[in-house]
Amino acid sequence: MVNTILYATDLGLYGPYMLEHVGDLAKSHNAQVYMLHVIEPLGVFADAVLETYITDDSKAGLRENGLNEVLVAIRAKVRAVFEQDLKDYDAETRWLKDVHVIGGSPAEVILTDAEAVKADLIVIGSHGGAKEMSTPLGSVASKVLQLSPIPVYMIPTATDRTISYHAVTSL
């Protein structure tokens, strides 16, 4: 039985398409949904800029306070966008339990958060954003599929056939 769904999103191009799947799953199972957006760690270039231009005290303050403030702001924005997308599809928001914005390695954070919320199902896309689609499966989806102890509902996002799910199901 599916009571709790963890929906991991990169807020990319396929977000509204994936949201239709998540909404239908939540409705059909009467499940609650936790939405998760993972903020990846700073890259090498960003770290180099911080090292060059910011004092050690400023870096420490930024890491302690600034990151938390940024995550709170991103969480509020993500929730607002998500709720607007739901309204655009005339979907209910009652099944949205919470929105998590967490920094870290995407696959690790998805698996850890799924355990924390006691998810019965993880929903992810096959590929993130508008990245190169020459691989059959994105790296995050691949890791989650291989390591997850719970079922994973993977939505194909790297195909010409990715059309409105609503259009297909309403035929």
N, C-alpha and C positions, 0 to 999 in steps of 0.2 A: 504494500500500500504506500502511496506517495502522499505524505502530509506536508513535507517541507522541501522546497526547491531552492537551490542556490543557482542564480543566474549570473554568470560571469560575463561581463561585457567590456569591450575596449572603447565603447561609444563611437564606433566607426560607422562606415557607410551602411552596413547591414543591420544596424541596431533596430530600426523599425520593423524590418522583416523578422528578426529574431524575436522581437517583442510580441509579435502575433503568435508565434509558437508558445512562448512562455505563458501568455494570457490564456490560450486555449488549454494548455496543460494544467494551469492553476484552476481554471474553471471546471474542467472535467474531473479533476481529482479533489476539488474543494481544498486545495493546498495553499499554504502561505509561501510567499516568495521573498527571499533575501537577494537583493541585487548587490553585486560586487564589482567594483572597478579597481584595478590594481595600478598603482603608480610605480613605474619601474625606477630603480635607483639611477642617480645621476651617471651619465656616461663619463668616459675618460676626459673628453674635452671640457665639459662643465666642471669637473673636479679640478682640472688644470687652471681654469679661469678663477675658481674660488681660491686655489692655492696662491695664485699670482697677485690677485687684487684685494683680497680680504684678509684682515688680521686674524690671528688665532682666536682672540676673544670674540670677534664678530662672527667667525665661523661657528664657534661653540653656541653662541646665542641664536644664530640662525638655525642651527640643527635642532636645538632644544625647543625654541619658541616658534620660529618662523615656519618650520615644517608642519607643526601642529596647526597653526593658523591657516596655512595653505590647504591642508587636508580638510579642515572644517569648511573652508570656502568652497573647495571642489565638491565636497559631499553635498552641500546645499545646492550647488549648481546642477550636479548630476541628478539629484532628486527632482528638482524643478523640471529639467529636460525630460526625465523619465515620465513624470506625471503628465506633462504636456503631450508627449507621444501617446500615452494611454488615452487622453481625451480626444486626440486626433483620430483614434480608431474606435471611439465610443466604447472603450473598454473600462471596466470598473477598476478602481484603485484599492478596493477593500482587501485584496489578497496581498498587497505589498506590505510586508512586515517591517522591513528596514532596508536602508541603503548603507553599504560599507564601502569606504574608500581607504585602502590600505597600501602602504608602500612596501615594495619587495619584489622578489622574483615571481612573475605571474603564476606559473604552475604550482610552485610551493605555497603561495598565498591562497590560491583556489582550494587546494587540498586541505590546508590548515583551517580555512574558514568553513569549509563544508563540514569538517569534524566539529568545529566550535558551535555551529548552529544546528547540529544533528540532522543534516540534510539527508533526504532519502534519494535525491536525484540532483545531479549537476547538469546544467544546460550551458553549452559553449558553442561557439562557431568553429568551423573547420580551419579557418584562417583569420588572422587579425588584419584589420584596416584594409588599406589598398596596397598591401605589399605584393611582392612577386608571387604569382600563383602557379609557378611551374612545378611545385612540389605537391604531391597528393594530399598532404596534411601539414598544417602549420606546426611549429615546434611546441607551442604551448598545448594545443589540442592533443598532440602526440604524447606528450609527457603525462597529461591528465588522464588520457585513456589508458595508458600503460600502468599508472601508479594508483589510480583511484580504487578504493575498496568498495565504493558504491556505484550504482549504474550511472552512466554518462549519456545524456541525450545530446548528440552532436548534430548541429545544423550546417548543411553544406553552404558555404558562402563564396566559394571560388568557382562559380560555374555560370554559364549563360542561362542555365535553367532556373537561376535564383530569381523567381518572379514573386509577385505578391501571393503569399500563402492564402490570404483571404480570397483572392480571385479564384484559386484552384478549389478550395474547399466549398465555395458557394455555388459551384457548377452543379 
